Amino acid sequence: MKKLFLATMLLGLFNLSAQTGTSKITIHADQGKNVINKEIYGQFAEHLGTCIYGGIWVGENSPIPNTKGYRNDVLNALKELQIPVLRWPGGCFADEYHWMDGIGPREKRPKMVNNNWGGVVEDNSFGTNEFFNLCEILGCEPYLSGNVGSGTVEELAKWVEYITSEGDSPMANLRRQNGREKPWKLKYLGVGNESWGCGGSMTPDYYSDLFRRYSTYCREYDGNKLYKIASGASDYDFNWTETLMKHVGDRMKGLSLHYYTCKGWSGSKGSATKFDKSEYLWTMGKCVEIEDVVKKHIAIMDKYDAKRKVGLLVDEWGTWWDQEPGSHPGFLYQQNTMRDAFVAALTLNIFNKYTERVKMANIAQVVNVLQAMILTNDSKMVLTPTYHVFNMYKVHMGATNLPLEIQSDSLVYNNRKVASVSASASKDAKGLIHITLANIDTDKDQKIVIDLPNLNVSKVSGTILTAKSIDSYNTFDNSKVVVPAVFKDTKLSKTGLTVTVPAKAIISLELF
């Protein structure tokens, strides 16, 4: 009996919903003015583990069904997400990557050792042509992370020329020789990555001068316009942002920021699938702390750039846990639970709110690495809970953000309060209102009264993502543990909408 009682108590932490809380949301539909940049829903693909090889690229001769070497199941899943931008080739890998090793006949491309990620041999069979062709297939913007750490100014300049020049120039002709007559379009160019760390261990003053130098020689060919992005701060390094805004200013179009929901960079980061309620609450608190971090970086940028010409790009974010047992320690392969889904939902709601300055975000990473959309194992593929959040939230891309106010109770862990309810609202070009809601409480349902002043709404449809437990996840053998379902627990009135959101659930609503 004692064991049964303890088991029941544990289930009460994660599985049972015995109470109902009450929250209120007021949406100011008449105050919407900022378009939610679709690039906030961007992705990141690094030469790390099996993200590229086995995850996206298998080669034309693979028994895994593919289109010109890209595996079909992953292509179709990414097309469904309508991903707006894809960052490549890193990450830390970018500042050791020499692009000319990854062009020409694949059998003649030189190999290299991937010193950052596991010391494995990189055969360079996926290079510039393969990446830009992938972006064309997916219909997304390429975001190139250039090598400043170990590369030369000439090398980066020639890469831009190879990709974008239409002229009778050595690099344009080399591209033609490699099978691509017309240039690609390149909008987003990152001038280095994590230059304070793996990208060169630089000071912000030194990097500021390097950015000015390298970016000068990255020319704009034949009508191609470059959005040049400086390597920005990690987390709470506000001095890095201050220095770059002071010394680089609007010579850059964007400034990056990296923020991981992670316990630290030494020792155990914790299991992706085995955690207790206190670890879950810590994760929620660390996740939403990104709002304060973003606000502080924005305040510094506003001091030097009141007209907000320079965008803030959170081009690496997401959860970082210990690698799955039995997997390569340098491959950063981790499972993905409902806890990760909440990190995605809460973070995207925050990014939508600050869309006037936050111009792009790229979750790390798209396949098989960290908080991935997709996991693969040979011919098998599974969609993660995070994938489903992105699919539910994609309705916000390019829509007008609607300011809102939330009144809800909070969960408390170590004196840190986290609101039980997170939300975002937008109005698309067709006039449809979309609301995304997340109830992070594992015990209480939330009855949410949504005030919709000056809105004429006659119909609501909804989708819900939840599971039996907050640590539930999809596997290759059971891919339907955490999947979206139709949601109908809504009630319209003359003044608004009442929604009962179950405990540990994420909702997407469409109002007609």
HELIX and SHEET records of a PDB file:
HELIX    1   1 LYS A    2  PHE A   14  1                                  13    
HELIX    2   2 ALA A   29  GLN A   31  5                                   3    
HELIX    3   3 LYS A   38  TYR A   41  5                                   4    
HELIX    4   4 ASN A   72  LEU A   81  1                                  10    
HELIX    5   5 CYS A   92  GLU A   96  5                                   5    
HELIX    6   6 TRP A   99  GLY A  102  5                                   4    
HELIX    7   7 ARG A  106  LYS A  108  5                                   3    
HELIX    8   8 THR A  128  LEU A  138  1                                  11    
HELIX    9   9 VAL A  153  THR A  164  1                                  12    
HELIX   10  10 PRO A  170  GLN A  177  1                                   8    
HELIX   11  11 PRO A  204  THR A  216  1                                  13    
HELIX   12  12 PHE A  238  HIS A  247  1                                  10    
HELIX   13  13 GLY A  249  ARG A  251  5                                   3    
HELIX   14  14 LYS A  277  VAL A  288  1                                  12    
HELIX   15  15 ILE A  290  TYR A  304  1                                  15    
HELIX   16  16 MET A  338  LYS A  353  1                                  16    
HELIX   17  17 PRO A  385  TYR A  393  1                                   9    
HELIX   18  18 LYS A  394  HIS A  396  5                                   3    
SHEET    1   A 5 LEU A 404  GLN A 407  0                                        
SHEET    2   A 5 GLN A  19  ILE A  27 -1                                        
SHEET    3   A 5 LYS A 444  ASP A 451  1                                        
SHEET    4   A 5 GLY A 496  VAL A 501 -1                                        
SHEET    5   A 5 THR A 490  LEU A 492 -1                                        
SHEET    1   B 9 GLY A  42  PHE A  44  0                                        
SHEET    2   B 9 VAL A  85  TRP A  88  1                                        
SHEET    3   B 9 GLU A 141  GLY A 146  1                                        
SHEET    4   B 9 TYR A 188  VAL A 191  1                                        
SHEET    5   B 9 TYR A 227  SER A 234  1                                        
SHEET    6   B 9 GLY A 254  THR A 261  1                                        
SHEET    7   B 9 GLY A 311  THR A 319  1                                        
SHEET    8   B 9 VAL A 358  ALA A 364  1                                        
SHEET    9   B 9 GLY A  42  PHE A  44  1                                        
SHEET    1   C 2 ASN A  66  THR A  67  0                                        
SHEET    2   C 2 TYR A  70  ARG A  71 -1                                        
SHEET    1   D 2 MET A 112  ASN A 114  0                                        
SHEET    2   D 2 VAL A 120  GLU A 122 -1                                        
SHEET    1   E 2 ILE A 374  ASN A 377  0                                        
SHEET    2   E 2 LYS A 380  LEU A 383 -1                                        
SHEET    1   F 6 THR A 400  ASN A 401  0                                        
SHEET    2   F 6 VAL A 421  LYS A 427 -1                                        
SHEET    3   F 6 ILE A 433  ASN A 439 -1                                        
SHEET    4   F 6 ALA A 505  LEU A 511 -1                                        
SHEET    5   F 6 VAL A 460  THR A 466 -1                                        
SHEET    6   F 6 ALA A 485  PHE A 487 -1                                        
SHEET    1   G 2 SER A 410  TYR A 413  0                                        
SHEET    2   G 2 ARG A 416  ALA A 419 -1                                        
END                                                                             
